[in-house]
Amino acid sequence: MSEKGLDQLEQLRKRLDEINLQILELLSERGRIAQEIGKVKLKSGINRFDPVRERKMLDILAEKNQGPFETSTIQHIFKEIFKASLELQEDDNRKALLV
Amino acid sequence: MSEKGLDQLEQLRKRLDEINLQILELLSERGRIAQEIGKVKLKSGINRFDPVRERKMLDILAEKNQGPFETSTIQHIFKEIFKASLELQEDDNRKALLV
């Protein structure tokens, strides 16, 4: 690989590392908010999982997605995020029940 | 659910929607950078998939993760993002070969 190519690659990878950490930060904040939502729901005795709400979030993402990822890919990644958030709420609730 | 609870839920969901869109934006930017990297690599004839680089990114995420998600959960989500990025590069290269 040419020196110019290596230099370019290095710069692009640096940017990728920055974006990874920004995504991590947003995911973590999202996790904390999901925990808050779980607490509010637990207090009210309503179910944590709300498929209508999840569908609405996926629809908004489809509407806003401008690529380069296919909407199906974006939705697949977000479904993993939703699943992780739900597990976080379930863990919290289990702990709350044990107290 | 009490009015206060509903109001709280509404606020938290609004914040969640904002964060979803911020994550979408970062994912899209990440996708574009992955495409750039793919082009540089294609020009240089080097392999797109680099397991050492991927491991390094996962290690950095493990080091920086402060919760509430488990590191294994964060890494699982990022592996999905890496896979999607690789597929994006592969699609581009296929198109480049067809030109």
Backbone of each chain as ProteinMPNN parsed JSONL, in Angstrom:
{"seq_chain_A": "MSEKGLDQLEQLRKRLDEINLQILELLSERGRIAQEIGKVKLKSGINRFDPVRERKMLDILAEKNQGPFETSTIQHIFKEIFKASLELQEDDNRKALLV", "coords_chain_A": {"N_chain_A": [[0.852, -1.204, 0.0], [0.481, 2.248, -0.784], [2.165, 5.166, 0.633], [0.483, 7.324, 0.823], [-2.008, 6.087, 0.675], [-1.944, 4.585, 3.049], [-1.85, 6.63, 4.899], [-4.286, 7.882, 4.468], [-5.999, 5.798, 5.206], [-5.37, 5.584, 7.897], [-6.323, 8.055, 8.875], [-9.071, 7.814, 8.334], [-9.696, 5.648, 9.929], [-9.23, 6.692, 12.446], [-11.301, 8.518, 12.628], [-13.425, 6.749, 12.572], [-13.039, 5.45, 15.016], [-13.593, 7.562, 16.757], [-16.307, 7.967, 16.185], [-17.34, 5.487, 16.974], [-17.06, 5.717, 19.77], [-18.766, 7.832, 20.262], [-21.183, 6.687, 19.543], [-21.273, 4.673, 21.48], [-21.558, 6.273, 23.774], [-24.098, 7.431, 23.329], [-25.645, 5.101, 23.236], [-25.351, 4.264, 25.876], [-26.534, 6.368, 27.257], [-29.076, 6.073, 26.26], [-29.657, 3.607, 27.364], [-29.786, 4.273, 30.075], [-32.025, 5.916, 30.087], [-33.952, 4.107, 29.247], [-33.965, 2.519, 31.5], [-35.051, 4.312, 33.352], [-37.603, 4.59, 32.24], [-38.485, 1.985, 32.603], [-38.697, 1.953, 35.386], [-40.737, 3.833, 35.866], [-42.812, 2.511, 34.586], [-42.957, 0.166, 36.097], [-43.805, 1.113, 38.591], [-46.344, 1.884, 37.872], [-47.427, -0.433, 37.264], [-47.688, -1.297, 34.652], [-47.12, -3.106, 31.582], [-43.818, -3.859, 30.453], [-42.951, -4.378, 27.817], [-43.823, -3.015, 24.763], [-45.175, -3.443, 21.886], [-46.333, -1.766, 19.974], [-45.276, 0.763, 20.394], [-42.598, 0.126, 19.838], [-42.757, -0.54, 17.132], [-43.474, 1.958, 16.153], [-41.138, 3.434, 16.612], [-39.402, 2.11, 14.884], [-40.603, 2.73, 12.472], [-40.256, 5.51, 12.345], [-37.481, 5.602, 12.117], [-37.174, 4.374, 9.637], [-38.334, 6.263, 8.034], [-36.613, 8.419, 8.341], [-34.154, 7.506, 7.54], [-31.418, 7.965, 5.418], [-29.587, 6.477, 4.124], [-26.065, 5.405, 4.017], [-26.819, 2.819, 4.664], [-29.148, 0.159, 4.173], [-32.612, 0.402, 4.965], [-33.645, -1.88, 6.207], [-31.374, -2.945, 7.365], [-30.653, -0.971, 9.227], [-32.918, -1.126, 10.851], [-32.638, -3.706, 11.795], [-30.317, -3.485, 13.397], [-31.256, -1.664, 15.312], [-33.29, -3.191, 16.45], [-31.801, -4.986, 17.903], [-30.749, -3.222, 19.754], [-33.091, -2.415, 21.067], [-33.823, -4.842, 22.204], [-31.725, -5.298, 23.979], [-32.164, -3.16, 25.693], [-34.612, -3.782, 26.815], [-33.906, -6.073, 28.214], [-32.284, -4.932, 30.105], [-34.146, -3.466, 31.587], [-35.633, -5.6, 32.573], [-33.768, -6.904, 34.205], [-33.41, -4.926, 36.157], [-35.954, -4.88, 37.258], [-36.157, -7.413, 38.337], [-34.233, -7.204, 40.3], [-35.449, -5.235, 41.854], [-37.627, -6.628, 42.813], [-36.395, -8.365, 44.503], [-35.571, -6.875, 46.604]], "CA_chain_A": [[0.0, 0.0, 0.0], [1.266, 3.483, -0.877], [2.169, 5.954, 1.858], [-0.728, 8.148, 0.791], [-3.113, 5.191, 1.013], [-1.847, 4.259, 4.481], [-2.178, 7.844, 5.621], [-5.743, 8.03, 4.33], [-6.609, 4.74, 6.008], [-5.145, 5.967, 9.285], [-7.255, 9.155, 9.188], [-10.44, 7.292, 8.322], [-9.864, 4.781, 11.102], [-9.329, 7.574, 13.614], [-12.669, 9.053, 12.624], [-14.282, 5.619, 12.933], [-12.896, 5.25, 16.469], [-14.332, 8.646, 17.414], [-17.746, 7.7, 16.018], [-17.669, 4.349, 17.859], [-17.224, 6.182, 21.153], [-19.984, 8.651, 20.32], [-22.306, 5.735, 19.544], [-21.271, 4.059, 22.819], [-22.114, 7.243, 24.718], [-25.542, 7.532, 23.091], [-26.251, 3.837, 23.663], [-25.362, 4.243, 27.334], [-27.567, 7.31, 27.69], [-30.328, 5.415, 25.902], [-29.861, 2.563, 28.367], [-30.213, 4.895, 31.337], [-33.407, 6.389, 29.913], [-34.795, 2.905, 29.246], [-34.101, 2.123, 32.91], [-36.023, 5.232, 33.949], [-38.922, 4.207, 31.726], [-38.832, 0.738, 33.284], [-39.114, 2.275, 36.758], [-42.061, 4.472, 35.805], [-43.788, 1.477, 34.227], [-43.101, -0.763, 37.225], [-44.637, 1.809, 39.576], [-47.727, 1.949, 37.382], [-47.883, -1.797, 37.043], [-47.969, -1.634, 33.246], [-46.171, -4.015, 30.937], [-42.621, -3.218, 29.898], [-42.814, -4.494, 26.37], [-44.912, -2.347, 24.068], [-44.848, -3.643, 20.472], [-46.8, -0.626, 19.165], [-44.228, 1.787, 20.561], [-41.398, -0.336, 19.126], [-43.076, -0.392, 15.703], [-43.452, 3.383, 15.829], [-39.734, 3.854, 16.549], [-38.828, 1.547, 13.65], [-41.173, 3.498, 11.351], [-39.583, 6.815, 12.301], [-36.127, 5.366, 11.597], [-37.316, 4.098, 8.196], [-38.663, 7.527, 7.39], [-35.48, 9.346, 8.419], [-32.914, 6.928, 7.005], [-31.014, 8.444, 4.09], [-28.476, 5.663, 3.655], [-25.909, 4.377, 2.991], [-27.347, 1.507, 5.046], [-30.537, -0.162, 3.865], [-33.497, 0.554, 6.123], [-33.757, -3.173, 6.902], [-30.151, -3.09, 8.174], [-30.804, -0.041, 10.359], [-33.946, -1.659, 11.749], [-32.07, -4.886, 12.443], [-29.418, -3.007, 14.459], [-32.075, -1.085, 16.381], [-34.002, -4.259, 17.178], [-30.832, -5.489, 18.894], [-30.676, -2.203, 20.817], [-34.346, -2.512, 21.838], [-33.777, -6.086, 22.974], [-30.787, -5.071, 25.087], [-32.792, -2.216, 26.625], [-35.658, -4.535, 27.52], [-33.213, -6.946, 29.169], [-31.817, -4.04, 31.172], [-35.321, -3.191, 32.419], [-36.009, -6.839, 33.256], [-32.789, -7.095, 35.284], [-33.73, -3.964, 37.214], [-37.195, -5.27, 37.934], [-35.842, -8.589, 39.15], [-33.543, -6.702, 41.497], [-36.441, -4.516, 42.661], [-38.47, -7.624, 43.476], [-35.591, -9.057, 45.516], [-35.278, -5.975, 47.73]], "C_chain_A": [[0.883, 1.248, 0.0], [1.197, 4.256, 0.437], [0.912, 6.806, 1.95], [-1.95, 7.304, 1.208], [-3.124, 4.878, 2.503], [-2.267, 5.437, 5.345], [-3.691, 8.072, 5.627], [-6.469, 7.051, 5.256], [-6.538, 5.092, 7.496], [-6.142, 7.044, 9.725], [-8.692, 8.645, 9.301], [-10.701, 6.424, 9.551], [-9.979, 5.591, 12.39], [-10.754, 8.104, 13.753], [-13.668, 7.964, 13.051], [-14.238, 5.368, 14.45], [-13.671, 6.311, 17.25], [-15.839, 8.365, 17.375], [-18.174, 6.53, 16.9], [-17.936, 4.833, 19.277], [-18.456, 7.067, 21.311], [-21.225, 7.756, 20.344], [-22.413, 5.064, 20.919], [-21.921, 4.992, 23.846], [-23.629, 7.353, 24.574], [-26.264, 6.252, 23.518], [-26.384, 3.805, 25.182], [-26.436, 5.189, 27.875], [-28.944, 6.707, 27.416], [-30.677, 4.323, 26.916], [-30.365, 3.143, 29.678], [-31.658, 5.378, 31.252], [-34.375, 5.195, 29.9], [-35.004, 2.412, 30.676], [-35.116, 3.005, 33.635], [-37.442, 4.858, 33.537], [-39.41, 2.937, 32.428], [-39.34, 0.997, 34.687], [-40.51, 2.884, 36.786], [-43.134, 3.418, 35.527], [-44.035, 0.511, 35.39], [-44.022, -0.182, 38.295], [-46.104, 1.766, 39.183], [-48.289, 0.564, 37.116], [-48.218, -2.116, 35.598], [-46.8, -2.396, 32.629], [-44.985, -3.242, 30.332], [-42.6, -3.231, 28.378], [-44.05, -3.949, 25.666], [-44.618, -2.414, 22.562], [-45.273, -2.471, 19.583], [-45.765, 0.495, 19.199], [-42.963, 1.399, 19.781], [-41.587, -0.172, 17.614], [-42.983, 1.081, 15.283], [-42.007, 3.883, 15.702], [-39.08, 3.347, 15.257], [-39.338, 2.306, 12.423], [-40.493, 4.855, 11.21], [-38.187, 6.652, 11.704], [-36.165, 5.12, 10.088], [-37.524, 5.401, 7.438], [-37.439, 8.439, 7.304], [-34.209, 8.801, 7.77], [-32.611, 7.413, 5.593], [-29.837, 7.648, 3.534], [-27.179, 6.038, 4.325], [-26.469, 3.005, 3.391], [-28.786, 1.362, 4.564], [-31.361, 0.026, 5.138], [-33.619, -0.756, 6.907], [-32.547, -3.403, 7.814], [-30.235, -2.209, 9.416], [-31.809, -0.615, 11.368], [-33.436, -2.901, 12.491], [-31.165, -4.47, 13.619], [-30.244, -2.445, 15.626], [-32.878, -2.142, 17.139], [-33.089, -4.877, 18.234], [-30.723, -4.522, 20.079], [-31.929, -2.268, 21.692], [-34.31, -3.737, 22.762], [-32.884, -5.916, 24.207], [-31.414, -4.159, 26.137], [-33.855, -2.916, 27.462], [-35.03, -5.45, 28.575], [-32.722, -6.156, 30.38], [-32.97, -3.756, 32.142], [-35.72, -4.434, 33.222], [-35.069, -7.136, 34.42], [-33.117, -6.198, 36.465], [-34.953, -4.407, 38.008], [-36.987, -6.49, 38.817], [-35.177, -8.139, 40.452], [-34.53, -6.008, 42.427], [-37.305, -5.502, 43.445], [-37.727, -8.319, 44.611], [-35.352, -8.192, 46.747], [-36.332, -6.125, 48.827]], "O_chain_A": [[1.899, 1.302, 0.692], [0.299, 4.04, 1.251], [0.349, 6.985, 3.03], [-2.798, 7.748, 1.981], [-4.175, 4.902, 3.145], [-2.935, 5.281, 6.368], [-4.285, 8.407, 6.652], [-7.401, 7.409, 5.975], [-7.501, 4.924, 8.243], [-6.727, 6.958, 10.804], [-9.424, 8.992, 10.227], [-11.784, 6.461, 10.135], [-10.723, 5.23, 13.302], [-11.325, 8.133, 14.843], [-14.619, 8.226, 13.787], [-15.265, 5.109, 15.079], [-14.314, 6.017, 18.257], [-16.543, 8.503, 18.375], [-19.245, 6.568, 17.506], [-18.906, 4.42, 19.912], [-19.111, 7.057, 22.354], [-22.188, 8.025, 21.063], [-23.51, 4.908, 21.455], [-22.725, 4.562, 24.674], [-24.356, 7.368, 25.567], [-27.353, 6.306, 24.089], [-27.408, 3.372, 25.712], [-27.151, 4.861, 28.821], [-29.857, 6.818, 28.233], [-31.84, 4.141, 27.276], [-31.256, 2.582, 30.316], [-32.419, 5.267, 32.213], [-35.468, 5.261, 30.463], [-36.088, 1.944, 31.024], [-35.931, 2.522, 34.422], [-38.356, 4.813, 34.36], [-40.579, 2.824, 32.798], [-40.289, 0.357, 35.141], [-41.353, 2.514, 37.604], [-44.206, 3.421, 36.132], [-45.166, 0.092, 35.636], [-44.891, -0.868, 38.833], [-46.989, 1.632, 40.027], [-49.464, 0.403, 36.787], [-48.937, -3.076, 35.322], [-45.664, -2.331, 33.096], [-45.133, -2.147, 29.788], [-42.274, -2.233, 27.736], [-45.175, -4.369, 25.939], [-43.91, -1.564, 22.023], [-44.646, -2.212, 18.556], [-45.429, 1.09, 18.174], [-42.338, 2.246, 19.142], [-40.682, 0.281, 16.912], [-42.482, 1.404, 14.206], [-41.691, 4.658, 14.799], [-38.306, 4.062, 14.62], [-38.602, 2.503, 11.457], [-40.19, 5.297, 10.101], [-37.759, 7.464, 10.883], [-35.3, 5.595, 9.352], [-36.973, 5.614, 6.358], [-37.252, 9.145, 6.313], [-33.286, 9.563, 7.483], [-33.437, 7.289, 4.689], [-29.172, 8.083, 2.594], [-27.186, 6.943, 5.159], [-26.581, 2.12, 2.543], [-29.546, 2.331, 4.551], [-30.863, -0.168, 6.247], [-33.687, -0.738, 8.135], [-32.673, -3.98, 8.893], [-29.926, -2.651, 10.522], [-31.576, -0.59, 12.576], [-33.759, -3.117, 13.659], [-31.249, -5.046, 14.704], [-29.953, -2.727, 16.789], [-33.116, -1.999, 18.338], [-33.538, -5.246, 19.319], [-30.621, -4.934, 21.234], [-31.839, -2.185, 22.917], [-34.707, -3.677, 23.926], [-33.233, -6.328, 25.313], [-31.218, -4.363, 27.335], [-33.98, -2.672, 28.662], [-35.55, -5.586, 29.682], [-32.742, -6.637, 31.513], [-32.794, -3.8, 33.36], [-36.095, -4.339, 34.391], [-35.507, -7.564, 35.488], [-33.108, -6.632, 37.617], [-34.992, -4.327, 39.236], [-37.559, -6.593, 39.902], [-35.502, -8.614, 41.54], [-34.46, -6.171, 43.645], [-37.671, -5.247, 44.593], [-38.341, -8.803, 45.562], [-34.979, -8.697, 47.805], [-36.255, -5.451, 49.854]]}, "seq_chain_B": "MSEKGLDQLEQLRKRLDEINLQILELLSERGRIAQEIGKVKLKSGINRFDPVRERKMLDILAEKNQGPFETSTIQHIFKEIFKASLELQEDDNRKALLV", "coords_chain_B": {"N_chain_B": [[-52.549, 4.409, 34.955], [-51.014, 7.179, 36.592], [-51.469, 10.74, 36.036], [-49.114, 12.124, 36.302], [-47.243, 10.097, 36.003], [-47.733, 9.359, 33.328], [-47.002, 11.687, 32.055], [-44.297, 11.839, 32.672], [-43.426, 9.522, 31.359], [-43.955, 10.233, 28.724], [-42.133, 12.343, 28.348], [-39.687, 10.997, 28.666], [-39.804, 9.218, 26.556], [-39.755, 10.947, 24.41], [-37.165, 11.891, 24.588], [-35.846, 9.513, 24.096], [-36.543, 9.091, 21.424], [-35.177, 11.214, 20.236], [-32.54, 10.465, 20.767], [-32.435, 8.054, 19.341], [-32.476, 9.056, 16.709], [-30.117, 10.473, 16.681], [-28.306, 8.379, 16.973], [-28.858, 7.023, 14.589], [-27.899, 8.925, 12.77], [-25.157, 8.929, 13.36], [-24.556, 6.263, 12.791], [-25.004, 6.272, 10.051], [-23.078, 8.077, 9.177], [-20.859, 6.637, 9.947], [-21.162, 4.484, 8.237], [-20.663, 5.71, 5.761], [-17.982, 6.385, 6.053], [-16.884, 3.852, 6.342], [-17.34, 2.977, 3.765], [-15.579, 4.652, 2.358], [-13.153, 3.704, 3.379], [-13.267, 1.14, 2.357], [-12.947, 1.719, -0.363], [-10.338, 2.792, -0.47], [-8.945, 0.54, 0.363], [-9.581, -1.25, -1.702], [-8.339, -0.087, -3.892], [-5.729, -0.474, -3.131], [-5.57, -3.116, -3.189], [-5.8, -4.631, -0.883], [-7.109, -6.803, 1.682], [-10.516, -6.565, 2.701], [-11.619, -7.384, 5.164], [-10.485, -7.224, 8.429], [-9.519, -8.82, 11.048], [-7.926, -8.199, 13.257], [-7.995, -5.445, 13.545], [-10.724, -5.179, 14.05], [-10.936, -6.527, 16.487], [-9.43, -4.775, 18.026], [-11.042, -2.481, 18.045], [-13.214, -3.479, 19.474], [-11.989, -3.965, 21.911], [-11.309, -1.366, 22.743], [-13.869, -0.336, 23.108], [-14.724, -1.953, 25.229], [-13.032, -1.069, 27.195], [-13.838, 1.576, 27.501], [-16.501, 1.443, 28.177], [-18.992, 2.31, 30.477], [-21.285, 1.334, 31.463], [-24.963, 1.612, 31.437], [-25.166, -0.83, 30.149], [-23.992, -4.181, 29.846], [-20.628, -5.024, 28.978], [-20.435, -7.137, 27.173], [-22.876, -6.986, 25.886], [-22.746, -4.486, 24.617], [-20.625, -5.038, 22.886], [-21.771, -7.032, 21.353], [-23.776, -5.586, 19.977], [-22.146, -3.821, 18.528], [-20.754, -5.648, 16.939], [-22.727, -6.354, 15.158], [-22.978, -3.933, 13.853], [-20.444, -3.73, 12.68], [-20.584, -5.898, 10.933], [-22.62, -5.102, 9.219], [-21.351, -2.908, 8.068], [-19.255, -4.083, 6.707], [-20.652, -5.529, 4.812], [-21.668, -3.456, 3.351], [-19.329, -2.441, 2.185], [-18.68, -4.642, 0.638], [-20.794, -4.738, -1.181], [-20.317, -2.344, -2.559], [-17.869, -2.957, -3.764], [-18.545, -5.045, -5.425], [-20.168, -3.68, -7.192], [-18.246, -1.965, -8.253], [-16.681, -3.763, -9.634], [-18.365, -4.472, -11.64], [-18.482, -2.314, -13.293]], "CA_chain_B": [[-51.32, 5.178, 35.213], [-51.316, 8.549, 37.021], [-51.131, 11.765, 35.034], [-47.687, 12.43, 36.482], [-46.52, 8.981, 35.391], [-47.887, 9.464, 31.876], [-46.224, 12.842, 31.628], [-42.892, 11.407, 32.776], [-43.205, 8.55, 30.288], [-43.959, 11.007, 27.475], [-40.858, 13.077, 28.281], [-38.591, 10.033, 28.487], [-39.91, 8.68, 25.2], [-39.294, 12.002, 23.488], [-35.697, 11.878, 24.668], [-35.434, 8.276, 23.434], [-36.688, 9.331, 19.98], [-34.057, 12.08, 19.838], [-31.31, 9.667, 20.794], [-32.497, 7.135, 18.193], [-32.093, 9.761, 15.481], [-28.676, 10.776, 16.767], [-27.6, 7.123, 16.684], [-29.019, 6.806, 13.15], [-26.982, 9.829, 12.064], [-23.782, 8.444, 13.548], [-24.425, 5.005, 12.039], [-24.927, 6.614, 8.627], [-21.742, 8.655, 8.934], [-19.942, 5.505, 10.064], [-21.295, 3.728, 6.994], [-19.977, 6.422, 4.683], [-16.533, 6.254, 6.281], [-16.539, 2.462, 6.0], [-17.29, 2.92, 2.297], [-14.311, 5.288, 1.974], [-12.091, 2.759, 3.724], [-13.357, 0.073, 1.369], [-12.37, 2.2, -1.633], [-8.875, 2.874, -0.304], [-8.435, -0.834, 0.402], [-9.741, -1.852, -3.023], [-7.266, 0.483, -4.724], [-4.446, -1.03, -2.707], [-5.642, -4.571, -3.332], [-5.735, -5.372, 0.381], [-8.359, -7.437, 2.101], [-11.43, -5.699, 3.442], [-11.861, -7.8, 6.544], [-9.262, -7.197, 9.226], [-9.969, -9.228, 12.383], [-7.118, -7.551, 14.308], [-8.574, -4.104, 13.688], [-12.041, -5.335, 14.673], [-10.664, -6.858, 17.886], [-8.946, -3.564, 18.692], [-12.202, -1.617, 18.277], [-14.007, -4.088, 20.564], [-11.232, -3.757, 23.164], [-11.469, 0.048, 23.138], [-15.242, -0.194, 23.621], [-14.76, -2.607, 26.541], [-12.291, -0.204, 28.116], [-14.558, 2.84, 27.72], [-17.88, 1.232, 28.609], [-19.244, 2.557, 31.896], [-22.644, 0.87, 31.757], [-25.519, 0.482, 32.182], [-25.12, -2.102, 29.427], [-22.826, -5.051, 30.006], [-19.694, -4.914, 27.856], [-20.763, -8.166, 26.165], [-24.028, -6.48, 25.127], [-22.215, -3.428, 23.742], [-19.823, -5.67, 21.841], [-22.704, -7.725, 20.464], [-24.39, -4.575, 19.099], [-21.124, -3.334, 17.594], [-20.445, -6.683, 15.944], [-23.765, -6.21, 14.125], [-22.623, -2.722, 13.085], [-19.27, -4.079, 11.854], [-21.04, -6.811, 9.88], [-23.357, -4.283, 8.246], [-20.376, -2.062, 7.365], [-18.522, -4.956, 5.788], [-21.568, -5.825, 3.705], [-21.717, -2.22, 2.559], [-18.091, -2.413, 1.386], [-18.738, -5.72, -0.355], [-21.722, -4.288, -2.224], [-19.625, -1.336, -3.363], [-16.822, -3.592, -4.569], [-19.225, -5.788, -6.491], [-20.569, -2.679, -8.187], [-17.027, -1.481, -8.91], [-16.222, -4.803, -10.554], [-19.313, -4.543, -12.757], [-18.358, -1.114, -14.138]], "C_chain_B": [[-51.696, 6.617, 35.569], [-50.906, 9.543, 35.938], [-49.638, 12.106, 35.091], [-46.825, 11.343, 35.808], [-46.555, 9.068, 33.873], [-47.023, 10.581, 31.308], [-44.731, 12.51, 31.611], [-42.536, 10.499, 31.606], [-43.073, 9.267, 28.94], [-42.618, 11.719, 27.275], [-39.698, 12.121, 27.977], [-38.612, 9.456, 27.072], [-39.459, 9.685, 24.153], [-37.774, 11.989, 23.421], [-35.144, 10.633, 23.942], [-35.492, 8.442, 21.907], [-35.543, 10.197, 19.453], [-32.767, 11.275, 19.746], [-31.291, 8.676, 19.635], [-32.01, 7.83, 16.921], [-30.618, 10.147, 15.493], [-27.848, 9.521, 16.468], [-27.681, 6.828, 15.184], [-28.032, 7.66, 12.355], [-25.539, 9.348, 12.151], [-23.553, 7.14, 12.789], [-24.237, 5.311, 10.554], [-23.556, 7.207, 8.29], [-20.688, 7.538, 8.987], [-19.962, 4.652, 8.796], [-20.543, 4.389, 5.839], [-18.461, 6.308, 4.823], [-16.075, 4.831, 5.958], [-16.459, 2.299, 4.478], [-15.991, 3.526, 1.766], [-13.147, 4.326, 2.211], [-12.07, 1.613, 2.709], [-12.717, 0.46, 0.039], [-10.847, 2.247, -1.566], [-8.277, 1.464, -0.34], [-8.503, -1.494, -0.968], [-8.62, -1.394, -3.963], [-5.929, -0.174, -4.429], [-4.435, -2.549, -2.814], [-5.535, -5.324, -2.024], [-7.126, -5.796, 0.836], [-9.222, -6.489, 2.934], [-11.531, -6.093, 4.913], [-10.555, -7.925, 7.319], [-9.643, -7.529, 10.676], [-9.184, -8.552, 13.515], [-7.677, -6.163, 14.611], [-9.933, -4.182, 14.418], [-11.886, -5.641, 16.181], [-10.265, -5.61, 18.654], [-10.12, -2.627, 19.008], [-13.049, -2.16, 19.429], [-13.32, -3.888, 21.914], [-11.38, -2.325, 23.669], [-12.859, 0.253, 23.745], [-15.376, -0.802, 25.019], [-14.133, -1.696, 27.586], [-13.108, 1.038, 28.481], [-15.966, 2.647, 28.28], [-18.059, 1.446, 30.112], [-20.651, 2.132, 32.304], [-23.687, 1.85, 31.252], [-25.485, -0.858, 31.43], [-23.855, -2.875, 29.785], [-21.921, -4.863, 28.781], [-20.014, -5.942, 26.764], [-21.941, -7.714, 25.293], [-23.579, -5.404, 24.135], [-21.44, -4.063, 22.581], [-20.708, -6.419, 20.847], [-23.339, -6.738, 19.47], [-23.369, -4.078, 18.076], [-20.728, -4.388, 16.56], [-21.472, -6.643, 14.815], [-23.461, -4.999, 13.229], [-21.436, -3.016, 12.172], [-19.702, -4.94, 10.663], [-21.757, -6.016, 8.788], [-22.394, -3.424, 7.421], [-19.601, -2.873, 6.336], [-19.385, -5.287, 4.565], [-21.689, -4.633, 2.766], [-20.499, -2.144, 1.639], [-18.14, -3.477, 0.292], [-19.662, -5.359, -1.511], [-21.039, -3.295, -3.161], [-18.61, -1.986, -4.292], [-17.421, -4.395, -5.711], [-19.628, -4.83, -7.603], [-19.352, -2.181, -8.96], [-16.536, -2.487, -9.939], [-17.121, -4.884, -11.789], [-19.167, -3.378, -13.722], [-17.38, -1.394, -15.288]], "O_chain_B": [[-52.575, 7.209, 34.944], [-50.111, 9.232, 35.05], [-48.997, 12.343, 34.067], [-45.83, 11.633, 35.145], [-45.537, 8.875, 33.208], [-46.408, 10.45, 30.25], [-44.007, 12.851, 30.675], [-41.506, 10.666, 30.953], [-42.199, 8.951, 28.133], [-42.046, 11.702, 26.186], [-38.843, 12.408, 27.139], [-37.562, 9.234, 26.468], [-38.861, 9.323, 23.14], [-37.179, 12.067, 22.346], [-34.116, 10.698, 23.268], [-34.599, 7.988, 21.193], [-35.008, 9.951, 18.372], [-32.008, 11.388, 18.783], [-30.249, 8.475, 19.011], [-31.232, 7.265, 16.153], [-29.954, 10.15, 14.457], [-26.819, 9.593, 15.796], [-26.688, 6.429, 14.576], [-27.414, 7.191, 11.399], [-24.8, 9.355, 11.166], [-22.486, 6.933, 12.211], [-23.414, 4.688, 9.883], [-22.957, 6.885, 7.263], [-19.757, 7.504, 8.182], [-18.928, 4.164, 8.342], [-19.877, 3.721, 5.048], [-17.747, 6.153, 3.832], [-15.01, 4.631, 5.373], [-15.608, 1.568, 3.971], [-15.378, 2.989, 0.844], [-12.275, 4.158, 1.357], [-11.009, 1.176, 2.263], [-12.04, -0.344, -0.601], [-10.158, 1.802, -2.484], [-7.252, 1.222, -0.979], [-7.585, -2.217, -1.355], [-8.042, -2.182, -4.712], [-5.111, -0.403, -5.32], [-3.415, -3.19, -2.562], [-5.22, -6.514, -2.018], [-8.148, -5.237, 0.437], [-8.721, -5.722, 3.756], [-11.53, -5.236, 5.797], [-9.64, -8.641, 6.912], [-10.038, -6.647, 11.439], [-9.718, -8.356, 14.607], [-7.813, -5.764, 15.768], [-10.238, -3.359, 15.282], [-12.6, -5.092, 17.02], [-10.699, -5.401, 19.787], [-10.19, -2.053, 20.095], [-13.542, -1.396, 20.259], [-13.98, -3.669, 22.931], [-11.555, -2.093, 24.865], [-13.008, 0.929, 24.763], [-16.051, -0.246, 25.885], [-14.631, -1.566, 28.704], [-13.078, 1.497, 29.623], [-16.558, 3.591, 28.801], [-17.359, 0.835, 30.919], [-21.146, 2.524, 33.36], [-23.308, 2.865, 30.669], [-25.75, -1.904, 32.022], [-22.791, -2.293, 29.997], [-22.401, -4.577, 27.684], [-19.879, -5.652, 25.576], [-21.991, -8.026, 24.103], [-23.978, -5.411, 22.971], [-21.596, -3.657, 21.429], [-20.429, -6.438, 19.648], [-23.427, -7.02, 18.275], [-23.689, -3.931, 16.896], [-20.4, -4.046, 15.424], [-21.133, -6.869, 13.654], [-23.661, -5.041, 12.015], [-21.426, -2.596, 11.015], [-19.248, -4.737, 9.537], [-21.533, -6.227, 7.596], [-22.596, -3.234, 6.222], [-19.327, -2.402, 5.232], [-18.898, -5.318, 3.435], [-21.796, -4.786, 1.549], [-20.624, -1.82, 0.458], [-17.699, -3.246, -0.834], [-19.359, -5.635, -2.671], [-21.159, -3.386, -4.383], [-18.5, -1.617, -5.461], [-16.882, -4.427, -6.817], [-19.458, -5.118, -8.788], [-19.415, -1.996, -10.175], [-16.032, -2.106, -10.996], [-16.682, -5.316, -12.855], [-19.669, -3.436, -14.844], [-17.133, -0.516, -16.115]]}, "name": "protein", "num_of_chains": 2, "seq": "MSEKGLDQLEQLRKRLDEINLQILELLSERGRIAQEIGKVKLKSGINRFDPVRERKMLDILAEKNQGPFETSTIQHIFKEIFKASLELQEDDNRKALLVMSEKGLDQLEQLRKRLDEINLQILELLSERGRIAQEIGKVKLKSGINRFDPVRERKMLDILAEKNQGPFETSTIQHIFKEIFKASLELQEDDNRKALLV"}
